[in-house]
Amino acid sequence: MTTDVRVAIVGGGIVGCSVLYALARRGWTDTVLLERLELTSGSTWHAAGNITHFGHYAEITRLYVDSLKLYQEAEQASGQSIGFHPTGSLRLATSQAELEAYKSLEPLYETLGVPYRVVDADEVGRLHPLVLTEGLFGAAHTPADGHVDASGATHALAKAARNLGAGIRRQSPVTGIRRVADGWELDTDNGALRARHVVLAASFWTRELALQLGLDLPLYAMEHHEVITDDVAELKALGREVPTIRDPAAPANTRQERYSLLCGVYETEPVLWATDGIPPEFGQELLVPNMDRLEEHLLRVMDRIPAFGSSGIRTVNNGPMCFPPDGCPLVGPVRSHEGLWLAAGFPVGIGTGGGSGTYLADWMIDGTPPYALPIIDPARYADPLPASDSFAAMKATYRKGYVMPVLPSA
Ligand SMILES: Cc1cc2nc3c(=O)[nH]c(=O)nc-3n(C[C@H](O)[C@H](O)[C@H](O)COP(=O)(O)OP(=O)(O)OC[C@H]3O[C@@H](n4cnc5c(N)ncnc54)[C@H](O)[C@@H]3O)c2cc1C
């Protein structure tokens, strides 16, 4: 059986579902999303769901803003909760230079209409009483931040898209992809499918799909740990949810999860996963955690948030996530292959997936990007990188953690 659609999206994580819904709300519903297993079964199901408006690169702030908007719109349209907790975030400054850099971003946030202010150390202590403020110069406070239930948000997007007429096929791995006269043909277990446009939103699996088309994309997987503590007595006593802490000195992010603390760590010696190819049998799985690699970071987190060290550890998760050499996703057309689009390579796909879906859908429908954003344009990787260069760059970018590589006045 061959089906014809206007757009086929490969991958049912938060990014693929964002593209599907963003297309549908603008009237493109002759679409189908193909997911090899179940929705969210890649990196999305185990993500902490943090959404900040102050990410790694100032240039992509609008993607963060538009992500939360899209998830909230999908929640309204579908009735499926995204579980948003508006806790706000504090990005700590342990030097005057860091604080000045944060201040330099104030005009950007004013333009975007996003609440943002730089606060002193005393205010940090008031907002988050578990933080030891000694040695702090202050923090950037983004009160509109928070965290969502990443699976809930993905299902809200999927349901809202379906309600508008978009199609979703689960348990439908795409096994082949080739150019045909008027578009693309995809092989799936349920037969072939023709589409005028194809969007590859398959995270680190995108590399293997694109290789079939002669494209050598630097999309590999990196291991990423998160640690969840037992209940913390101080949080129970506080009776309110504390803001997320992003500490460039650790580097790590730490947020409240019920009465526990959940900490995502950026390791000094990051480890790549499955660089020779993703094992075909890899399902909805985690990798083996390695506490030794985390120790130096967790000690720094305990120095800043002593309560983190006084409770036991409940869970340690190690999940693979796609991490391009410069840490930015690839969103846009492949110029050499008409009708082929990328939405892959997201290290912070919950934070930026919705906005990227909106951005890509507007580009596909209008024929031009809604605004210039070369930092995510796939054209920057039109020439293949030697794998060893990709690996070195991935590690260098990852280990920087929250030290912003791009600050307007840095
Ligand atoms: C421990 C951990 C914590 C994280 N916490 C956060 C966080 O707090 N905030 C944040 O923004 N990000 C976080 N991330 C990153 C986040 O999980 C990813 O950026 C995001 O889930 C990527 O979404 P995606 O849709 O691109 O990929 P995925 O969720 O991996 O989806 C890709 C989908 O493609 C499907 N697929 C693959 N090949 C095929 C094929 N051939 N045919 C059909 N389907 C196919 C897969 O089955 C999968 O479902 C975290 C990651 C980890 C590991």
The ligand as an ORCA input file, in Angstrom:
! r2SCAN-3c Opt
* xyz 0 1
  C      18.865     12.549     31.689
  C      18.380     13.595     30.735
  C      17.712     14.714     31.219
  C      17.263     15.712     30.318
  N      16.619     16.794     30.817
  C      16.230     17.782     29.974
  C      15.578     18.954     30.459
  O      15.362     19.107     31.660
  N      15.217     19.926     29.567
  C      15.467     19.796     28.218
  O      15.151     20.702     27.453
  N      16.065     18.680     27.729
  C      16.453     17.686     28.563
  N      17.065     16.567     28.072
  C      17.235     16.452     26.613
  C      15.905     16.001     25.984
  O      15.564     14.735     26.486
  C      16.052     15.948     24.464
  O      16.608     17.146     23.983
  C      14.686     15.740     23.771
  O      13.969     14.708     24.374
  C      14.919     15.478     22.292
  O      13.666     15.265     21.684
  P      13.600     14.688     20.192
  O      12.185     14.653     19.820
  O      14.569     15.420     19.343
  O      14.228     13.227     20.310
  P      13.626     11.872     20.891
  O      12.778     12.086     22.071
  O      14.792     10.950     21.065
  O      12.695     11.364     19.728
  C      13.194     10.805     18.536
  C      12.210      9.717     18.148
  O      12.544      9.217     16.852
  C      12.165      7.857     16.820
  N      12.844      7.203     15.702
  C      14.152      6.958     15.563
  N      14.413      6.353     14.408
  C      13.233      6.198     13.777
  C      12.845      5.606     12.541
  N      13.753      5.078     11.712
  N      11.530      5.600     12.213
  C      10.605      6.169     13.037
  N      10.925      6.723     14.231
  C      12.220      6.743     14.593
  C      12.617      7.340     18.184
  O      12.007      6.131     18.536
  C      12.240      8.520     19.088
  O      10.971      8.358     19.678
  C      17.508     15.562     28.934
  C      18.170     14.437     28.461
  C      18.617     13.460     29.335
  C      19.349     12.287     28.794
*
